[in-house]
């Protein structure tokens, strides 16, 4: 069915389920091509539903074998079954047991949704609507049931059998070569949290004692021979469990917690109750195979999925429109965890960079949608940066407005009141309103309105009155379906910095001291007057990125240089130097000539020489804004080649001006001793490798020789791959030999080869498209594996603006060909690749026309999946 023909699902049309399920008993007999699933559902009519409603259960490609009601075989005419729906028009009673047997082919399930087989192991992925591919069921988030699952398999094929909850019993199946395990989850859950895994896996064991003294058996299951690569993940899990007890008062609630790492997975990881399934790239790590960034991602994603145990599992979503209630909230929680484990300022900078690169871009294009959308055709396409990253920012703003104590009180009430519920955003906000007495009705617009607010701030100093007036204007740009917007509540954290670099008192005209440093902007235009200021201050605005807004101000170039050197807010020191660089890059891309970067170079020297800044912060501050960020700031008529040229010129200018100091930094920060992924060590490597990158920008023999030496002598993947990335930027024999050497060394390690593929896909040269095509033919690449596809083709489309947006349109045609070839095999993967077109309207007319033609070729293709058709339709709307 074409997506345009699919009726949209609307939040306003929500109604409670007509039938509820109290218990689910599953008997699953695993077989590579003929898995039998017997489900026994204890159904009862919902008093809140329609009194005469039939039983209607969802399916997706199911083959029905047998049906019984209250133990009696169902006769013809008592039901209607299609691959997509099971309907019982006249149920036998208001409460009855329905037994359904279905037959599945896990090996043929290339969509990787429901039950599938990967590298010899059985695995499930049921979020958002995969359970209906296993058995007929009311597959919605507000039907919560207690699950008991019996799993049976050939012992030699699948000696490990895992399910949700606690293991009740296991043993051989008498008279056969098979065995079984029975798992019981006592906590009611929606079907999307169901999971099972069966296969030949090795367990990395662990143990945890909760704050109340209850022991928990921990297990991380990996492919045989990879046990030594799961140690960091286990350590991160234990730290996550302890942190959640301390920070949010949440203890774990089962006897076991298991994680399984698989190589074929559409997502990063999945929080199934008691049995998390992970993409193995977010579990496996050793210094030889993983970078510092990999270690940080493992830590964050382990934490994210564990934290879902309460924000997502114990409290789940009433419907998929509330997806941000579990994802945005849990991203906020994992960001706080990582901030406490590492450097809070550096983590904040990294999170905002990600937000601007992904979510601000999404907000500015045809795929923009609210944090909580009010309509969708395909829910798979709403696992977006807006739901995750912007959703986390909304929770962060709530904490900023209410304070730490008020926020904790609201969270405690939410956990207490809605434990075991399928909740809504309104339920969430009501807890904070009740706990603090605050009216949050206007704040709720952050969940309802799409787009990034534009905030203009003008500061005026009156030396005679010793006052500083801050005039603030906010505007919300039109977005698809929302041409007009209401004013938002914007928490604007502010500081007034004196000439000596210290913060001046924030005393308002009415004598009130602004203790929190946060102005609450609620109107389209507002003014705030600060008094008692004998000298002109420099305004430090949106400290800590207190609100996700596009900010313009009356700050001068000199003000930004001053803030980069003196602001006590670390984020704004970073942001000041970034603002200087971004202004130069915008003007250079628009005018074809880069202005003199003297102010930026002055600020960069101050950052580099500052004794009070750690290396990780310096690395973030001195890294120039990316091409996509510059393009977003230009907003329209973007020529990616011009942006690239401007950025290359600025990189060269920084390199030439700071070269002596960078050589010194590179030598001083040389790695000594055994590799450690801790934050301090990672920060030193980050700054040293940034220095290496700058030193090689001119293509000098010294710079390339330094990179060659580091590549050959490095004792860890971070340094080796950083050197390879430097060499890959230059079309020299050094690049060819280094890429070949890297491939030879890691050809048997798919996760490392992914790095090799991505690096080549992002080389900004005209030959890259042909290189990418050639790489798809290598044995190390497989179009059936999402990791390989994302590493090569996803990196090309999302990470190589000049070559994906080639003036001849060849990059667009290549991606469309891949999307159409994947669509019938893995629609989720195909639709996410197609999302690379989300910024096409910002391009200059020639490229925009070619991008539109490519999108129309997708939209006009018969028999598209709903996933791909939805992206194409919305992108063209």
Buried (B, 14 or more C-beta within 10 A) or exposed (E): EBBEEEEEBEBEEEEBBBBBBEBBBBBBBBBBEEBBBBBBBBBBBBEEBEEEEBBBBBBBBBEBEEBBBEEEEBEEEBBEBEEEBBEBEEBBEEBBBBBBBBBBBBBEBBBBBBBBBBEEBBBBBBBBBBBBBBBBBBBBBBBBBBBBBBBBBBBEBBEBBBBBBBBEEEEEBEEEEBBBBBBBBEBBBBBBBBBBBBBBBBBBEBEBEBBEEEEBBBBBBBBEEBBEBBBBBBBBBBBBBBBBBEBBEBBBBBEBBBBBBBBBBBBBBBBBBBBBBBBBBBBBBBBBBBBBBBBBBBBBBBBBBBBBBBBBBBBBBBBBBBBBBBBBBBBBBBBBBBBEBBBBBBBBBBBBBEBBBBBBBBBBBBBBBBBBBBEBBBBBBBBBBBBBBBBBBBBBBBBBBBEEEBBBBBBBBBBEBBEEBBBBBBBBBBBBBBBBEBEBEEBBBBBBBBBBBBBBBBBEBEEEEBBBBBBBBBBBBEBBEBEEBEBBBBBBBBBBBBEEEEBBEBBEEEEEEBEEBBBBBEEEEBEBBBBEBEEBBBBBBBBBBBBBBBBEBBBEBEBBBBBBBBBBBBBBBBBBBBBBBBBBBBBBBBEEEBBEBEBBBBBBBBBBEBEEBBBBBBBBBBBBBBBBBBBBBBEEEBBBBBBBBBBBBBBBBBBEBBBEBBBEBBEEBEBEEEBBBEBEBBBBBBBBBBBBBBBBBBEEEEBBEBBBEBBEEBEBBBBBBBBBBBBBBBEEEBBEEBBEBBBEEBBEBBBBBBBBBBBBBBBBEEEBBEBBEEBBEBEBBBBBBBBBBBBBBBBBBBBBBBBBBBBEBBBBBBBBEBBBEBBBBBBBBBBBBBBBBBBBBBBBEEBBEBBBEBBBBBBEBEEBBBBBBBBBBBBBE
